[in-house]
């Protein structure tokens, strides 16, 4: 993975220092956490090079889990579908349905244009923007 360095070194050092403090205080009590973190460090540190708004999008799966729950609910209610097109139409309607009881009623990701442009800079070969 090719990632540009935007202050990554200092953030990696800060993360290492913070984890050393955690390990000193909690390492004996939670050795599995320490072992898990050490094993995943190489996969984690590339995220530190991303801007904060992109990190927030990458870290969380809440939006995906919420959408999957809505898909399951919609498909369970109907039981079965006569064909694939019917199922796809139901899923499309779920995506288009705005949730008025949510703080984000449009279902859009905050600062998405900025995020997608940043991701395009980092992963130019993987992202294709279409209008």
N, CA, C and O atoms as CSV, one atom per row, in Angstrom:
chain,resi,resn,atom,element,x,y,z
A,1,UNK,N,N,0.854,-1.170,0.000
A,1,UNK,CA,C,0.000,0.000,0.000
A,1,UNK,C,C,0.897,1.229,0.000
A,1,UNK,O,O,1.783,1.369,0.843
A,2,UNK,N,N,0.656,2.104,-0.946
A,2,UNK,CA,C,1.444,3.331,-1.037
A,2,UNK,C,C,0.665,4.445,-0.344
A,2,UNK,O,O,-0.435,4.799,-0.768
A,3,UNK,N,N,1.233,4.989,0.711
A,3,UNK,CA,C,0.577,6.037,1.482
A,3,UNK,C,C,1.541,7.201,1.608
A,3,UNK,O,O,2.722,7.017,1.901
A,4,UNK,N,N,1.032,8.381,1.387
A,4,UNK,CA,C,1.878,9.571,1.523
A,4,UNK,C,C,2.042,9.927,2.988
A,4,UNK,O,O,1.151,9.672,3.797
A,5,UNK,N,N,3.170,10.512,3.330
A,5,UNK,CA,C,3.478,10.844,4.715
A,5,UNK,C,C,3.027,12.273,5.015
A,5,UNK,O,O,3.614,13.234,4.517
A,6,UNK,N,N,1.981,12.406,5.833
A,6,UNK,CA,C,1.473,13.715,6.255
A,6,UNK,C,C,1.565,13.788,7.774
A,6,UNK,O,O,0.547,13.764,8.466
A,7,UNK,N,N,2.774,13.875,8.282
A,7,UNK,CA,C,2.936,13.928,9.729
A,7,UNK,C,C,2.771,12.574,10.379
A,7,UNK,O,O,2.539,12.488,11.585
A,8,UNK,N,N,2.887,11.526,9.607
A,8,UNK,CA,C,2.655,10.174,10.108
A,8,UNK,C,C,3.663,9.786,11.177
A,8,UNK,O,O,3.302,9.131,12.155
A,9,UNK,N,N,4.902,10.173,11.009
A,9,UNK,CA,C,5.955,9.770,11.939
A,9,UNK,C,C,5.631,10.247,13.349
A,9,UNK,O,O,5.729,9.471,14.299
A,10,UNK,N,N,5.251,11.497,13.498
A,10,UNK,CA,C,4.960,12.002,14.841
A,10,UNK,C,C,3.723,11.325,15.427
A,10,UNK,O,O,3.687,11.052,16.627
A,11,UNK,N,N,2.718,11.053,14.610
A,11,UNK,CA,C,1.521,10.389,15.129
A,11,UNK,C,C,1.802,8.942,15.500
A,11,UNK,O,O,1.253,8.437,16.479
A,12,UNK,N,N,2.642,8.275,14.738
A,12,UNK,CA,C,3.031,6.910,15.076
A,12,UNK,C,C,3.787,6.903,16.398
A,12,UNK,O,O,3.547,6.050,17.252
A,13,UNK,N,N,4.705,7.857,16.564
A,13,UNK,CA,C,5.446,7.953,17.827
A,13,UNK,C,C,4.520,8.254,18.997
A,13,UNK,O,O,4.677,7.688,20.078
A,14,UNK,N,N,3.557,9.142,18.785
A,14,UNK,CA,C,2.591,9.450,19.839
A,14,UNK,C,C,1.766,8.216,20.195
A,14,UNK,O,O,1.503,7.954,21.369
A,15,UNK,N,N,1.365,7.471,19.186
A,15,UNK,CA,C,0.584,6.257,19.428
A,15,UNK,C,C,1.412,5.227,20.186
A,15,UNK,O,O,0.909,4.569,21.097
A,16,UNK,N,N,2.677,5.088,19.812
A,16,UNK,CA,C,3.556,4.144,20.507
A,16,UNK,C,C,3.757,4.548,21.967
A,16,UNK,O,O,3.749,3.697,22.857
A,17,UNK,N,N,3.937,5.852,22.210
A,17,UNK,CA,C,4.106,6.336,23.581
A,17,UNK,C,C,2.840,6.104,24.402
A,17,UNK,O,O,2.911,5.675,25.554
A,18,UNK,N,N,1.686,6.389,23.808
A,18,UNK,CA,C,0.417,6.191,24.509
A,18,UNK,C,C,0.210,4.713,24.826
A,18,UNK,O,O,-0.273,4.366,25.904
A,19,UNK,N,N,0.575,3.848,23.888
A,19,UNK,CA,C,0.404,2.427,24.153
A,19,UNK,C,C,1.386,1.944,25.210
A,19,UNK,O,O,1.041,1.081,26.017
A,20,UNK,N,N,2.611,2.485,25.224
A,20,UNK,CA,C,3.583,2.113,26.257
A,20,UNK,C,C,3.043,2.478,27.638
A,20,UNK,O,O,3.219,1.725,28.596
A,21,UNK,N,N,2.382,3.640,27.742
A,21,UNK,CA,C,1.762,4.043,29.012
A,21,UNK,C,C,0.638,3.075,29.387
A,21,UNK,O,O,0.520,2.662,30.541
A,22,UNK,N,N,-0.183,2.719,28.397
A,22,UNK,CA,C,-1.264,1.763,28.650
A,22,UNK,C,C,-0.692,0.427,29.121
A,22,UNK,O,O,-1.169,-0.160,30.092
A,23,UNK,N,N,0.340,-0.044,28.414
A,23,UNK,CA,C,0.932,-1.339,28.747
A,23,UNK,C,C,1.537,-1.331,30.146
A,23,UNK,O,O,1.422,-2.317,30.874
A,24,UNK,N,N,2.176,-0.236,30.527
A,24,UNK,CA,C,2.772,-0.142,31.862
A,24,UNK,C,C,1.703,-0.243,32.947
A,24,UNK,O,O,1.913,-0.873,33.984
A,25,UNK,N,N,0.554,0.387,32.695
A,25,UNK,CA,C,-0.502,0.398,33.711
A,25,UNK,C,C,-1.384,-0.846,33.657
A,25,UNK,O,O,-1.781,-1.357,34.705
A,26,UNK,N,N,-1.699,-1.341,32.471
A,26,UNK,CA,C,-2.699,-2.392,32.319
A,26,UNK,C,C,-2.169,-3.696,31.713
A,26,UNK,O,O,-2.911,-4.674,31.619
A,27,UNK,N,N,-0.906,-3.722,31.303
A,27,UNK,CA,C,-0.364,-4.878,30.597
A,27,UNK,C,C,-0.470,-6.196,31.343
A,27,UNK,O,O,-0.795,-7.220,30.742
A,28,UNK,N,N,-0.201,-6.188,32.641
A,28,UNK,CA,C,-0.287,-7.435,33.411
A,28,UNK,C,C,-1.725,-7.904,33.543
A,28,UNK,O,O,-1.994,-9.105,33.547
A,29,UNK,N,N,-2.634,-6.972,33.650
A,29,UNK,CA,C,-4.045,-7.333,33.837
A,29,UNK,C,C,-4.708,-7.756,32.526
A,29,UNK,O,O,-5.595,-8.609,32.528
A,30,UNK,N,N,-4.278,-7.159,31.398
A,30,UNK,CA,C,-4.866,-7.449,30.090
A,30,UNK,C,C,-3.795,-7.834,29.061
A,30,UNK,O,O,-3.589,-7.116,28.083
A,31,UNK,N,N,-3.121,-8.953,29.277
A,31,UNK,CA,C,-2.047,-9.329,28.352
A,31,UNK,C,C,-2.558,-9.641,26.936
A,31,UNK,O,O,-1.827,-9.447,25.965
A,32,UNK,N,N,-3.789,-10.117,26.810
A,32,UNK,CA,C,-4.334,-10.434,25.479
A,32,UNK,C,C,-4.497,-9.164,24.644
A,32,UNK,O,O,-4.283,-9.190,23.432
A,33,UNK,N,N,-4.871,-8.068,25.276
A,33,UNK,CA,C,-5.022,-6.799,24.565
A,33,UNK,C,C,-3.669,-6.338,24.049
A,33,UNK,O,O,-3.550,-5.888,22.909
A,34,UNK,N,N,-2.659,-6.449,24.884
A,34,UNK,CA,C,-1.312,-6.048,24.494
A,34,UNK,C,C,-0.833,-6.904,23.321
A,34,UNK,O,O,-0.292,-6.382,22.347
A,35,UNK,N,N,-1.032,-8.206,23.417
A,35,UNK,CA,C,-0.611,-9.120,22.351
A,35,UNK,C,C,-1.366,-8.832,21.041
A,35,UNK,O,O,-0.769,-8.835,19.964
A,36,UNK,N,N,-2.659,-8.588,21.139
A,36,UNK,CA,C,-3.470,-8.286,19.958
A,36,UNK,C,C,-2.997,-7.004,19.285
A,36,UNK,O,O,-2.873,-6.947,18.062
A,37,UNK,N,N,-2.737,-5.986,20.081
A,37,UNK,CA,C,-2.273,-4.713,19.526
A,37,UNK,C,C,-0.920,-4.866,18.861
A,37,UNK,O,O,-0.695,-4.332,17.775
A,38,UNK,N,N,-0.026,-5.583,19.497
A,38,UNK,CA,C,1.299,-5.777,18.911
A,38,UNK,C,C,1.207,-6.538,17.589
A,38,UNK,O,O,1.957,-6.244,16.657
A,39,UNK,N,N,0.319,-7.488,17.497
A,39,UNK,CA,C,0.155,-8.269,16.278
A,39,UNK,C,C,-0.470,-7.484,15.136
A,39,UNK,O,O,-0.254,-7.809,13.968
A,40,UNK,N,N,-1.247,-6.451,15.463
A,40,UNK,CA,C,-1.968,-5.693,14.431
A,40,UNK,C,C,-1.348,-4.324,14.160
A,40,UNK,O,O,-1.902,-3.540,13.389
A,41,UNK,N,N,-0.217,-4.030,14.776
A,41,UNK,CA,C,0.371,-2.696,14.663
A,41,UNK,C,C,0.680,-2.321,13.219
A,41,UNK,O,O,0.394,-1.195,12.813
A,42,UNK,N,N,1.246,-3.215,12.441
A,42,UNK,CA,C,1.611,-2.912,11.053
A,42,UNK,C,C,0.382,-2.630,10.198
A,42,UNK,O,O,0.460,-1.846,9.252
A,43,UNK,N,N,-0.746,-3.252,10.513
A,43,UNK,CA,C,-1.981,-2.982,9.769
A,43,UNK,C,C,-2.639,-1.681,10.218
A,43,UNK,O,O,-3.349,-1.041,9.443
A,44,UNK,N,N,-2.403,-1.290,11.469
A,44,UNK,CA,C,-3.034,-0.097,12.022
A,44,UNK,C,C,-2.340,1.199,11.613
A,44,UNK,O,O,-3.015,2.173,11.279
A,45,UNK,N,N,-1.035,1.231,11.631
A,45,UNK,CA,C,-0.311,2.488,11.446
A,45,UNK,C,C,-0.554,3.178,10.112
A,45,UNK,O,O,-0.477,4.407,10.084
A,46,UNK,N,N,-0.842,2.497,8.998
A,46,UNK,CA,C,-1.142,3.254,7.770
A,46,UNK,C,C,-2.338,4.198,7.916
A,46,UNK,O,O,-2.407,5.212,7.222
A,47,UNK,N,N,-3.272,3.880,8.800
A,47,UNK,CA,C,-4.426,4.753,8.999
A,47,UNK,C,C,-4.040,6.082,9.623
A,47,UNK,O,O,-4.744,7.078,9.459
A,48,UNK,N,N,-2.926,6.099,10.338
A,48,UNK,CA,C,-2.480,7.344,10.956
A,48,UNK,C,C,-2.043,8.373,9.927
A,48,UNK,O,O,-1.980,9.564,10.231
A,49,UNK,N,N,-1.743,7.930,8.719
A,49,UNK,CA,C,-1.318,8.875,7.689
A,49,UNK,C,C,-2.504,9.554,7.004
A,49,UNK,O,O,-2.326,10.527,6.271
A,50,UNK,N,N,-3.707,9.047,7.242
A,50,UNK,CA,C,-4.896,9.653,6.632
A,50,UNK,C,C,-5.344,10.869,7.427
A,50,UNK,O,O,-5.143,10.916,8.640
A,51,UNK,N,N,-5.946,11.853,6.772
A,51,UNK,CA,C,-6.499,13.001,7.500
A,51,UNK,C,C,-7.605,12.548,8.459
A,51,UNK,O,O,-8.216,11.498,8.261
A,52,UNK,N,N,-7.851,13.336,9.478
A,52,UNK,CA,C,-8.781,12.975,10.537
A,52,UNK,C,C,-10.190,12.687,10.006
A,52,UNK,O,O,-10.828,11.738,10.463
A,53,UNK,N,N,-10.690,13.481,9.053
A,53,UNK,CA,C,-12.046,13.240,8.547
A,53,UNK,C,C,-12.145,11.899,7.819
A,53,UNK,O,O,-13.183,11.239,7.869
A,54,UNK,N,N,-11.084,11.503,7.155
A,54,UNK,CA,C,-11.083,10.211,6.470
A,54,UNK,C,C,-10.977,9.082,7.492
A,54,UNK,O,O,-11.616,8.043,7.330
A,55,UNK,N,N,-10.184,9.272,8.531
A,55,UNK,CA,C,-10.056,8.254,9.574
A,55,UNK,C,C,-11.405,7.927,10.191
A,55,UNK,O,O,-11.731,6.761,10.416
A,56,UNK,N,N,-12.183,8.959,10.459
A,56,UNK,CA,C,-13.501,8.735,11.057
A,56,UNK,C,C,-14.383,7.859,10.189
A,56,UNK,O,O,-15.153,7.045,10.698
A,57,UNK,N,N,-14.275,8.021,8.911
A,57,UNK,CA,C,-15.056,7.209,7.988
A,57,UNK,C,C,-14.523,5.786,7.926
A,57,UNK,O,O,-15.300,4.833,7.860
A,58,UNK,N,N,-13.218,5.636,7.947
A,58,UNK,CA,C,-12.601,4.323,7.816
A,58,UNK,C,C,-12.739,3.518,9.105
A,58,UNK,O,O,-12.969,2.310,9.047
A,59,UNK,N,N,-12.604,4.151,10.256
A,59,UNK,CA,C,-12.633,3.438,11.531
A,59,UNK,C,C,-13.967,2.775,11.813
A,59,UNK,O,O,-14.007,1.647,12.302
A,60,UNK,N,N,-15.029,3.443,11.519
A,60,UNK,CA,C,-16.335,2.979,11.970
A,60,UNK,C,C,-17.061,2.166,10.924
A,60,UNK,O,O,-16.949,2.418,9.724
A,61,UNK,N,N,-17.797,1.202,11.391
A,61,UNK,CA,C,-18.653,0.410,10.506
A,61,UNK,C,C,-20.123,0.668,10.823
A,61,UNK,O,O,-20.995,-0.044,10.325
A,62,UNK,N,N,-20.406,1.677,11.644
A,62,UNK,CA,C,-21.776,1.938,12.060
A,62,UNK,C,C,-22.723,2.141,10.883
A,62,UNK,O,O,-23.824,1.590,10.875
A,63,UNK,N,N,-22.313,2.916,9.900
A,63,UNK,CA,C,-23.194,3.180,8.764
A,63,UNK,C,C,-23.466,1.904,7.986
A,63,UNK,O,O,-24.595,1.661,7.558
A,64,UNK,N,N,-22.444,1.098,7.803
A,64,UNK,CA,C,-22.613,-0.161,7.070
A,64,UNK,C,C,-23.504,-1.114,7.854
A,64,UNK,O,O,-24.407,-1.730,7.286
A,65,UNK,N,N,-23.259,-1.239,9.148
A,65,UNK,CA,C,-24.073,-2.123,9.978
A,65,UNK,C,C,-25.522,-1.669,10.010
A,65,UNK,O,O,-26.432,-2.498,9.980
A,66,UNK,N,N,-25.746,-0.371,10.071
A,66,UNK,CA,C,-27.096,0.162,10.073
A,66,UNK,C,C,-27.814,-0.161,8.759
A,66,UNK,O,O,-28.973,-0.577,8.764
A,67,UNK,N,N,-27.127,0.029,7.651
A,67,UNK,CA,C,-27.727,-0.271,6.356
A,67,UNK,C,C,-28.008,-1.765,6.218
A,67,UNK,O,O,-29.067,-2.146,5.721
A,68,UNK,N,N,-27.084,-2.611,6.645
A,68,UNK,CA,C,-27.317,-4.056,6.596
A,68,UNK,C,C,-28.514,-4.466,7.442
A,68,UNK,O,O,-29.291,-5.332,7.041
A,69,UNK,N,N,-28.666,-3.851,8.608
A,69,UNK,CA,C,-29.823,-4.145,9.461
A,69,UNK,C,C,-31.118,-3.749,8.754
A,69,UNK,O,O,-32.112,-4.471,8.823
A,70,UNK,N,N,-31.103,-2.619,8.086
A,70,UNK,CA,C,-32.287,-2.187,7.340
A,70,UNK,C,C,-32.581,-3.128,6.177
A,70,UNK,O,O,-33.742,-3.424,5.895
A,71,UNK,N,N,-31.525,-3.602,5.495
A,71,UNK,CA,C,-31.713,-4.582,4.418
A,71,UNK,C,C,-32.340,-5.864,4.960
A,71,UNK,O,O,-33.288,-6.389,4.377
A,72,UNK,N,N,-31.805,-6.372,6.087
A,72,UNK,CA,C,-32.347,-7.609,6.668
A,72,UNK,C,C,-33.808,-7.436,7.057
A,72,UNK,O,O,-34.635,-8.311,6.801
A,73,UNK,N,N,-34.118,-6.310,7.672
A,73,UNK,CA,C,-35.495,-6.054,8.095
A,73,UNK,C,C,-36.436,-6.017,6.892
A,73,UNK,O,O,-37.520,-6.598,6.940
A,74,UNK,N,N,-36.039,-5.352,5.832
A,74,UNK,CA,C,-36.893,-5.240,4.643
A,74,UNK,C,C,-37.086,-6.587,3.954
A,74,UNK,O,O,-38.182,-6.891,3.483
A,75,UNK,N,N,-36.040,-7.389,3.894
A,75,UNK,CA,C,-36.167,-8.676,3.209
A,75,UNK,C,C,-36.907,-9.697,4.064
A,75,UNK,O,O,-37.624,-10.539,3.524
A,76,UNK,N,N,-36.752,-9.644,5.365
A,76,UNK,CA,C,-37.476,-10.554,6.251
A,76,UNK,C,C,-38.981,-10.319,6.192
A,76,UNK,O,O,-39.767,-11.265,6.232
A,77,UNK,N,N,-39.369,-9.066,6.097
A,77,UNK,CA,C,-40.797,-8.733,6.056
A,77,UNK,C,C,-41.489,-9.353,4.850
A,77,UNK,O,O,-42.660,-9.727,4.921
A,78,UNK,N,N,-40.766,-9.460,3.751
A,78,UNK,CA,C,-41.380,-9.947,2.518
A,78,UNK,C,C,-41.276,-11.463,2.353
A,78,UNK,O,O,-42.017,-12.059,1.572
A,79,UNK,N,N,-40.368,-12.072,3.079
A,79,UNK,CA,C,-40.256,-13.518,3.034
A,79,UNK,C,C,-39.553,-14.061,1.813
A,79,UNK,O,O,-38.487,-14.664,1.936
A,80,UNK,N,N,-40.115,-13.866,0.651
A,80,UNK,CA,C,-39.495,-14.351,-0.579
A,80,UNK,C,C,-39.780,-13.366,-1.708
A,80,UNK,O,O,-40.664,-12.515,-1.603
A,81,UNK,N,N,-39.020,-13.499,-2.783
A,81,UNK,CA,C,-39.151,-12.606,-3.930
A,81,UNK,C,C,-39.319,-13.452,-5.187
A,81,UNK,O,O,-38.711,-14.516,-5.302
A,82,UNK,N,N,-40.139,-12.987,-6.129
A,82,UNK,CA,C,-40.344,-13.763,-7.360
A,82,UNK,C,C,-39.092,-13.855,-8.233
A,82,UNK,O,O,-38.905,-14.832,-8.959
A,83,UNK,N,N,-38.234,-12.832,-8.158
A,83,UNK,CA,C,-36.993,-12.864,-8.937
A,83,UNK,C,C,-35.981,-11.889,-8.331
A,83,UNK,O,O,-36.292,-11.164,-7.386
A,84,UNK,N,N,-34.792,-11.881,-8.878
A,84,UNK,CA,C,-33.711,-11.038,-8.358
A,84,UNK,C,C,-34.047,-9.558,-8.519
A,84,UNK,O,O,-33.718,-8.754,-7.647
A,85,UNK,N,N,-34.688,-9.192,-9.603
A,85,UNK,CA,C,-35.042,-7.781,-9.823
A,85,UNK,C,C,-35.960,-7.264,-8.722
A,85,UNK,O,O,-35.818,-6.123,-8.282
A,86,UNK,N,N,-36.891,-8.086,-8.277
A,86,UNK,CA,C,-37.801,-7.670,-7.207
A,86,UNK,C,C,-37.020,-7.415,-5.915
A,86,UNK,O,O,-37.280,-6.434,-5.217
A,87,UNK,N,N,-36.074,-8.284,-5.600
A,87,UNK,CA,C,-35.261,-8.100,-4.403
A,87,UNK,C,C,-34.413,-6.837,-4.516
A,87,UNK,O,O,-34.294,-6.078,-3.554
A,88,UNK,N,N,-33.827,-6.613,-5.687
A,88,UNK,CA,C,-33.000,-5.420,-5.886
A,88,UNK,C,C,-33.824,-4.140,-5.749
A,88,UNK,O,O,-33.328,-3.141,-5.227
A,89,UNK,N,N,-35.055,-4.158,-6.206
A,89,UNK,CA,C,-35.920,-2.979,-6.077
A,89,UNK,C,C,-36.195,-2.670,-4.613
A,89,UNK,O,O,-36.197,-1.507,-4.210
A,90,UNK,N,N,-36.429,-3.710,-3.814
A,90,UNK,CA,C,-36.678,-3.494,-2.388
A,90,UNK,C,C,-35.437,-2.906,-1.721
A,90,UNK,O,O,-35.539,-1.978,-0.919
A,91,UNK,N,N,-34.275,-3.444,-2.050
A,91,UNK,CA,C,-33.044,-2.915,-1.456
A,91,UNK,C,C,-32.784,-1.477,-1.899
A,91,UNK,O,O,-32.318,-0.657,-1.108
A,92,UNK,N,N,-33.082,-1.174,-3.149
A,92,UNK,CA,C,-32.939,0.198,-3.647
A,92,UNK,C,C,-33.857,1.140,-2.857
A,92,UNK,O,O,-33.443,2.233,-2.472
A,93,UNK,N,N,-35.087,0.720,-2.619
A,93,UNK,CA,C,-36.023,1.559,-1.870
A,93,UNK,C,C,-35.551,1.767,-0.428
A,93,UNK,O,O,-35.741,2.842,0.142
A,94,UNK,N,N,-34.944,0.747,0.152
A,94,UNK,CA,C,-34.400,0.895,1.502
A,94,UNK,C,C,-33.316,1.972,1.514
A,94,UNK,O,O,-33.280,2.803,2.421
A,95,UNK,N,N,-32.444,1.962,0.525
A,95,UNK,CA,C,-31.370,2.949,0.450
A,95,UNK,C,C,-31.938,4.354,0.259
A,95,UNK,O,O,-31.413,5.318,0.817
A,96,UNK,N,N,-33.000,4.469,-0.522
A,96,UNK,CA,C,-33.582,5.780,-0.805
A,96,UNK,C,C,-34.436,6.319,0.339
A,96,UNK,O,O,-34.710,7.518,0.398
A,97,UNK,N,N,-34.857,5.436,1.252
A,97,UNK,CA,C,-35.729,5.834,2.352
A,97,UNK,C,C,-34.950,6.645,3.382
A,97,UNK,O,O,-33.997,6.144,3.979
A,98,UNK,N,N,-35.350,7.889,3.588
A,98,UNK,CA,C,-34.684,8.747,4.566
A,98,UNK,C,C,-35.290,8.502,5.936
A,98,UNK,O,O,-36.508,8.379,6.070
A,99,UNK,N,N,-34.449,8.433,6.943
A,99,UNK,CA,C,-34.887,8.131,8.301
A,99,UNK,C,C,-35.121,9.430,9.062
A,99,UNK,O,O,-34.154,10.039,9.519
A,100,UNK,N,N,-36.374,9.883,9.219
A,100,UNK,CA,C,-36.637,11.181,9.865
A,100,UNK,C,C,-36.278,11.210,11.355
A,100,UNK,O,O,-36.067,12.289,11.908
A,101,UNK,N,N,-36.205,10.056,12.010
A,101,UNK,CA,C,-35.887,10.035,13.443
A,101,UNK,C,C,-34.391,10.051,13.712
A,101,UNK,O,O,-33.968,9.920,14.861
A,102,UNK,N,N,-33.581,10.210,12.664
A,102,UNK,CA,C,-32.133,10.222,12.807
A,102,UNK,C,C,-31.618,11.661,12.736
A,102,UNK,O,O,-32.244,12.525,12.123
A,103,UNK,N,N,-30.486,11.901,13.360
A,103,UNK,CA,C,-29.909,13.234,13.302
A,103,UNK,C,C,-29.442,13.559,11.892
A,103,UNK,O,O,-29.437,14.723,11.490
A,104,UNK,N,N,-29.052,12.545,11.145
A,104,UNK,CA,C,-28.609,12.727,9.769
A,104,UNK,C,C,-29.731,12.228,8.852
A,104,UNK,O,O,-29.669,11.112,8.337
A,105,UNK,N,N,-30.749,13.060,8.654
A,105,UNK,CA,C,-31.944,12.615,7.945
A,105,UNK,C,C,-31.708,12.299,6.476
A,105,UNK,O,O,-32.464,11.530,5.884
A,106,UNK,N,N,-30.680,12.874,5.883
A,106,UNK,CA,C,-30.433,12.594,4.471
A,106,UNK,C,C,-29.667,11.302,4.270
A,106,UNK,O,O,-29.655,10.757,3.167
A,107,UNK,N,N,-29.019,10.798,5.330
A,107,UNK,CA,C,-28.227,9.585,5.209
A,107,UNK,C,C,-26.908,9.803,4.503
A,107,UNK,O,O,-26.240,8.842,4.122
A,108,UNK,N,N,-26.528,11.047,4.325
A,108,UNK,CA,C,-25.284,11.350,3.625
A,108,UNK,C,C,-24.132,11.470,4.620
A,108,UNK,O,O,-24.326,11.867,5.769
A,109,UNK,N,N,-22.953,11.127,4.168
A,109,UNK,CA,C,-21.768,11.219,4.995
A,109,UNK,C,C,-21.268,12.655,5.017
A,109,UNK,O,O,-21.110,13.292,3.975
A,110,UNK,N,N,-21.024,13.148,6.211
A,110,UNK,CA,C,-20.544,14.518,6.377
A,110,UNK,C,C,-19.194,14.679,5.678
A,110,UNK,O,O,-18.313,13.831,5.822
A,111,UNK,N,N,-19.037,15.741,4.940
A,111,UNK,CA,C,-17.791,16.065,4.227
A,111,UNK,C,C,-17.385,14.996,3.234
A,111,UNK,O,O,-16.195,14.787,3.000
A,112,UNK,N,N,-18.364,14.313,2.643
A,112,UNK,CA,C,-18.049,13.198,1.747
A,112,UNK,C,C,-17.190,13.624,0.558
A,112,UNK,O,O,-16.271,12.899,0.179
A,113,UNK,N,N,-17.469,14.774,-0.030
A,113,UNK,CA,C,-16.682,15.216,-1.187
A,113,UNK,C,C,-15.218,15.381,-0.811
A,113,UNK,O,O,-14.332,14.967,-1.558
A,114,UNK,N,N,-14.964,15.977,0.332
A,114,UNK,CA,C,-13.599,16.139,0.803
A,114,UNK,C,C,-12.949,14.776,1.052
A,114,UNK,O,O,-11.791,14.559,0.695
A,115,UNK,N,N,-13.698,13.870,1.661
A,115,UNK,CA,C,-13.174,12.535,1.958
A,115,UNK,C,C,-12.851,11.780,0.676
A,115,UNK,O,O,-11.767,11.209,0.556
A,116,UNK,N,N,-13.762,11.768,-0.273
A,116,UNK,CA,C,-13.533,11.016,-1.509
A,116,UNK,C,C,-12.375,11.611,-2.303
A,116,UNK,O,O,-11.608,10.871,-2.919
A,117,UNK,N,N,-12.238,12.927,-2.296
A,117,UNK,CA,C,-11.096,13.556,-2.976
A,117,UNK,C,C,-9.772,13.191,-2.308
A,117,UNK,O,O,-8.772,12.958,-2.987
A,118,UNK,N,N,-9.770,13.145,-0.995
A,118,UNK,CA,C,-8.561,12.745,-0.276
A,118,UNK,C,C,-8.221,11.294,-0.574
A,118,UNK,O,O,-7.062,10.965,-0.825
A,119,UNK,N,N,-9.229,10.423,-0.546
A,119,UNK,CA,C,-8.983,9.009,-0.862
A,119,UNK,C,C,-8.480,8.851,-2.289
A,119,UNK,O,O,-7.644,7.989,-2.565
A,120,UNK,N,N,-8.981,9.672,-3.189
A,120,UNK,CA,C,-8.526,9.633,-4.578
A,120,UNK,C,C,-7.036,9.971,-4.660
A,120,UNK,O,O,-6.309,9.368,-5.450
A,121,UNK,N,N,-6.580,10.926,-3.853
A,121,UNK,CA,C,-5.159,11.272,-3.828
A,121,UNK,C,C,-4.305,10.102,-3.328
A,121,UNK,O,O,-3.231,9.837,-3.867
A,122,UNK,N,N,-4.786,9.410,-2.302
A,122,UNK,CA,C,-4.029,8.314,-1.713
A,122,UNK,C,C,-4.077,7.040,-2.558
A,122,UNK,O,O,-3.078,6.333,-2.696
A,123,UNK,N,N,-5.245,6.764,-3.116
A,123,UNK,CA,C,-5.453,5.498,-3.824
A,123,UNK,C,C,-5.908,5.767,-5.247
A,123,UNK,O,O,-6.949,5.271,-5.679
A,124,UNK,N,N,-5.140,6.539,-5.960
A,124,UNK,CA,C,-5.468,6.999,-7.306
A,124,UNK,C,C,-5.825,5.846,-8.245
A,124,UNK,O,O,-6.746,5.956,-9.054
A,125,UNK,N,N,-5.096,4.758,-8.130
A,125,UNK,CA,C,-5.306,3.631,-9.033
A,125,UNK,C,C,-6.542,2.804,-8.683
A,125,UNK,O,O,-6.980,2.000,-9.506
A,126,UNK,N,N,-7.118,2.973,-7.493
A,126,UNK,CA,C,-8.245,2.154,-7.076
A,126,UNK,C,C,-9.604,2.842,-7.151
A,126,UNK,O,O,-10.632,2.165,-7.165
A,127,UNK,N,N,-9.631,4.169,-7.199
A,127,UNK,CA,C,-10.898,4.897,-7.131
A,127,UNK,C,C,-11.146,5.595,-8.459
A,127,UNK,O,O,-10.292,6.313,-8.979
A,128,UNK,N,N,-12.330,5.367,-8.986
A,128,UNK,CA,C,-12.748,6.029,-10.224
A,128,UNK,C,C,-13.937,6.904,-9.878
A,128,UNK,O,O,-14.948,6.414,-9.374
A,129,UNK,N,N,-13.822,8.183,-10.144
A,129,UNK,CA,C,-14.935,9.106,-9.888
A,129,UNK,C,C,-15.771,9.217,-11.148
A,129,UNK,O,O,-15.248,9.417,-12.245
A,130,UNK,N,N,-17.080,9.084,-10.975
A,130,UNK,CA,C,-17.974,9.247,-12.120
A,130,UNK,C,C,-19.024,10.284,-11.782
A,130,UNK,O,O,-19.424,10.416,-10.625
A,131,UNK,N,N,-19.465,11.005,-12.767
A,131,UNK,CA,C,-20.466,12.059,-12.550
A,131,UNK,C,C,-21.835,11.581,-12.919
A,131,UNK,O,O,-22.804,12.332,-12.803
